[in-house]
Amino acid sequence: MTGSERHILIVDDEQGFHDLFRFILEPLGFTISSAYNGLEGLERLKERDYDIVFLDVHMPKMTGTELLKLLREIKPLQLVVVMSSGSDPQQAFEKTARDMGAISCMFKPFELEQIMKNITHINGA
């Protein structure tokens, strides 16, 4: 599996998750862009198209849930994987995320296999 000019946006306030995605996906040819809060994520999404967005729900300035609602208005077909800490009730959270159009949910800490499984949602990945 190679990225072949595939662009991924990571929206998370924790630097470690940006580093993790870069470490795993850049060697496969993916281009990783970063945003550290929901407002910054919104600006990145207005600037360009992404093949997939990994979106944390707990962030300052604008939560991931707020960003996802706005994203559905401006880019209704954008592939989004929602990430959350284990403190959220899993079933309720997954239902809410899917109702808002997320293709998947990942709970931190997550495994390499979860990232790779979600990358397969990109056409041609």
C-alpha positions in Angstrom: 0.0 0.0 0.0 1.5 3.4 -1.0 0.2 6.8 -0.5 0.8 8.1 -4.1 0.0 11.7 -3.3 -2.5 11.0 -0.7 -3.1 13.8 1.8 -4.2 13.2 5.4 -5.1 15.9 8.0 -4.6 15.2 11.7 -6.6 17.5 14.0 -5.4 16.9 17.5 -4.1 19.1 20.3 -1.5 16.5 21.3 1.8 16.6 19.4 2.5 12.9 20.0 -0.4 11.8 17.8 0.9 14.0 14.9 4.3 12.4 15.4 2.8 8.9 15.4 0.9 9.4 12.2 3.9 10.9 10.5 6.1 8.0 11.7 3.7 5.4 10.4 2.3 7.0 7.2 5.0 9.2 5.6 7.2 6.2 4.8 4.2 4.8 2.9 4.1 8.0 0.7 1.3 9.8 2.5 1.5 13.6 3.1 0.5 14.5 6.6 -0.8 18.0 7.5 -1.4 19.0 11.1 -3.9 21.2 13.0 -3.7 21.5 16.8 -7.3 22.7 17.4 -10.7 22.8 15.7 -10.3 26.4 14.4 -6.9 25.5 12.8 -8.5 22.4 11.4 -11.3 24.3 9.8 -8.8 26.7 8.2 -6.8 23.7 6.8 -10.0 22.2 5.4 -10.9 25.4 3.7 -7.4 25.6 2.1 -7.3 22.2 0.4 -9.0 18.8 0.0 -7.8 15.8 2.1 -8.3 12.1 1.4 -9.1 11.5 5.0 -9.2 13.5 8.3 -8.4 12.0 11.7 -10.2 14.3 14.2 -9.9 14.3 18.0 -13.0 15.3 19.8 -11.4 16.9 22.9 -9.6 20.1 21.8 -9.4 23.7 22.9 -11.0 26.6 20.9 -13.4 24.3 18.9 -14.1 20.7 19.7 -13.9 18.0 17.1 -17.7 17.6 17.3 -18.2 21.2 16.5 -15.7 21.0 13.7 -17.4 17.9 12.3 -20.8 19.7 12.2 -19.2 22.6 10.2 -17.3 20.2 8.0 -20.5 18.4 7.0 -21.9 21.8 5.8 -18.8 22.7 3.7 -17.5 19.2 2.6 -20.3 16.7 3.1 -18.4 13.8 1.5 -15.1 14.3 3.5 -13.9 11.0 5.0 -13.5 11.5 8.8 -12.3 9.2 11.5 -13.1 10.5 15.0 -10.6 9.9 17.8 -11.4 10.0 21.5 -10.0 9.1 24.8 -11.2 6.1 26.6 -13.1 8.3 29.0 -16.1 8.6 26.6 -18.8 6.0 26.8 -17.8 3.9 23.8 -21.2 2.9 22.4 -22.9 6.3 22.8 -19.9 8.0 21.3 -19.6 5.7 18.3 -23.4 6.2 17.5 -23.1 10.0 17.8 -20.0 10.1 15.6 -21.5 7.8 13.0 -24.8 9.9 13.0 -22.6 12.9 12.3 -21.0 11.2 9.3 -17.8 9.8 10.7 -16.7 6.6 8.9 -15.0 5.2 12.0 -14.1 5.9 15.6 -10.7 5.2 17.3 -10.2 5.2 21.1 -6.9 6.3 22.5 -4.5 4.6 22.9 -5.0 2.8 19.6 -3.0 0.3 17.7 -1.2 0.6 14.4 -3.7 -1.8 12.9 -6.5 0.6 13.6 -4.8 3.4 11.7 -4.0 1.1 8.8 -7.6 -0.2 8.7 -9.0 3.3 8.4 -6.5 4.2 5.7 -8.0 1.5 3.5 -11.2 3.7 3.2 -9.2 6.0 0.9 -9.9 4.9 -2.7 -6.8 3.5 -4.3 -4.8 3.4 -1.0 
